[in-house]
Amino acid sequence: MDILSHGLWGSISFGRKSRKDFWLSFLFGLLPDFITFAPFFTAVFFGIFPRPIFSLEAHPPVYDMPLFVHQFYNVTHSLVVFALLFALVWLVRKKPLLPLLAWPLHIIFDIFTHTEAFFPTPFLWPVSNYHVSLVNWSNPRIFVPNVVLLLVLYLWFFLRKRAHVRLANRFSDRTSV
């Protein structure tokens, strides 16, 4: 799935409680891909690595990506690693950090929207390298419903929130008389 969709799914799923939770969930939804690809694309920008060739028809060859990108991908896309991190955060804070759940949501979406051809999701790493190869997220059968569903959910969320605010204002106007 594209990185922006990951952030939006994280926010709508785990960030509705407050503005802070919204943005934390958004960031944790982006985090696995950001940690994986930002260092590489920063190095590409500064000319340290050659720019990979992307096209609508195909991804660049996987071997065009440096080894560290694959290593970061294994770590950031592992439910095992996430579970250990979530438990550690819970232990330190003495309560769970619910916006952090946008991270495994990212991994779960990637399990079903990546193919073996380009970064299959190693969700059981380091225990296993098992992965699923289904339909790529850029396929219109996945991409279009994803965008439509996000638009519908966010429209519903903001309209509902606006109606709730109006109702609260009406109630407060009546009680202040």
C-alpha positions in Angstrom: 0.0 0.0 0.0 1.2 3.5 -0.6 2.7 5.3 2.4 0.0 8.1 2.6 -2.8 5.4 2.7 -0.9 3.7 5.6 -0.9 6.9 7.6 -4.6 7.6 6.8 -5.7 4.1 7.7 -3.7 4.4 11.0 -5.4 7.7 11.9 -8.9 6.7 11.1 -8.5 3.4 13.0 -6.6 4.5 16.1 -6.6 8.3 16.1 -10.1 9.4 16.6 -9.9 10.1 20.3 -7.9 13.3 20.1 -5.9 15.4 17.6 -2.7 14.2 19.3 -3.7 10.5 18.8 -4.7 11.3 15.2 -1.2 12.6 14.3 0.6 9.9 16.3 -1.4 7.2 14.6 -0.7 8.8 11.2 3.0 8.8 12.0 3.1 5.3 13.3 1.2 4.2 10.1 3.9 5.8 8.0 6.8 4.7 10.1 7.6 1.2 8.7 8.0 2.5 5.2 9.7 5.8 6.3 12.4 4.0 8.3 12.9 1.6 5.4 13.0 4.0 2.4 13.8 7.5 3.7 17.6 6.9 4.2 17.9 5.3 0.8 16.0 8.1 -1.1 17.9 10.7 0.9 21.1 9.1 -0.3 19.7 9.0 -3.9 18.9 12.7 -3.6 22.5 13.5 -2.6 23.9 11.3 -5.4 25.3 8.6 -3.1 23.2 5.9 -4.9 21.8 6.0 -8.5 18.1 6.8 -8.9 16.0 3.6 -9.4 13.8 3.6 -12.4 10.1 3.4 -11.5 7.4 3.0 -14.1 3.7 2.4 -14.0 4.3 -1.1 -15.4 7.0 -2.4 -13.1 9.0 -1.7 -10.0 12.7 -1.3 -10.2 14.6 -4.5 -9.8 14.9 -5.5 -6.1 18.6 -5.9 -6.5 18.9 -2.2 -7.3 18.1 -1.5 -3.7 21.0 -1.6 -1.2 21.1 -4.4 1.3 20.4 -2.1 4.2 17.0 -1.2 2.7 16.0 -4.9 2.7 17.3 -5.3 6.3 15.3 -2.3 7.5 12.3 -3.6 5.7 12.6 -7.0 7.5 12.7 -5.3 10.9 10.0 -2.7 10.3 7.6 -5.1 8.7 7.8 -7.8 11.3 4.9 -8.4 13.6 7.3 -10.2 15.9 9.5 -7.1 16.2 6.4 -4.9 16.6 5.0 -7.1 19.4 8.3 -6.9 21.3 8.4 -3.1 20.9 4.7 -2.7 21.9 5.3 -4.8 25.0 8.4 -2.7 25.9 6.5 0.6 25.5 3.6 -0.8 27.6 6.1 -1.9 30.3 7.8 1.5 30.4 4.6 3.6 30.2 2.6 1.2 32.5 -0.2 1.4 29.9 -0.4 0.7 26.1 0.2 3.4 23.6 -2.8 2.7 21.3 -1.7 4.9 18.4 1.2 2.5 18.0 -1.3 0.0 16.7 -1.2 1.8 13.4 2.1 0.1 12.9 0.9 -3.5 12.8 -2.1 -2.3 10.7 0.5 -1.2 8.2 2.1 -4.6 8.2 -1.2 -6.4 7.9 -2.2 -4.3 4.8 1.2 -5.0 3.3 0.9 -8.8 3.8 -2.0 -8.8 1.4 -1.0 -6.0 -1.0 2.6 -6.9 -1.9 3.8 -9.5 -4.3 6.9 -11.7 -4.2 8.3 -9.5 -7.1 8.9 -6.4 -4.9 9.3 -6.4 -1.2 7.1 -9.2 0.0 6.2 -8.7 3.7 8.3 -10.8 6.1 5.8 -10.5 8.9 7.2 -13.3 11.0 10.9 -12.2 10.7 13.3 -13.2 12.4 11.4 -16.4 13.3 10.6 -17.1 9.6 10.9 -15.6 6.2 7.5 -16.8 5.2 5.5 -14.3 3.1 2.4 -14.1 1.0 2.3 -13.0 -2.6 -1.0 -11.7 -3.7 -2.1 -8.6 -5.7 0.1 -5.5 -5.7 -1.3 -2.4 -4.0 -0.8 -0.4 -7.2 -3.2 -2.7 -9.1 -6.4 -0.7 -9.8 -8.4 -3.5 -8.2 -6.7 -2.6 -4.9 -5.8 1.0 -5.3 -9.1 2.4 -6.4 -11.2 0.7 -3.6 -8.6 1.8 -1.1 -8.9 5.4 -2.1 -12.7 5.3 -2.3 -13.0 3.7 1.1 -10.6 6.2 2.7 -12.6 9.1 1.2 -15.9 7.6 2.5 -14.5 6.9 6.0 -13.0 10.4 6.3 -16.1 12.1 5.0 -18.2 10.1 7.5 -15.7 10.9 10.3 -15.6 14.7 9.7 -19.4 15.0 9.1 -20.1 13.1 12.2 -17.7 15.1 14.2 -19.2 18.4 12.9 -22.7 17.2 13.7 -21.5 16.3 17.2 -20.0 19.7 17.7 -23.2 21.4 16.5 -25.3 19.3 18.9 -22.9 20.1 21.8 -23.2 23.8 21.0 -27.0 23.7 20.9 -27.0 21.9 24.3 -24.6 24.4 25.8 -26.7 27.3 24.5 -29.8 25.9 26.2 -28.0 25.3 29.6 -26.4 28.8 29.7 -29.8 30.6 29.7 
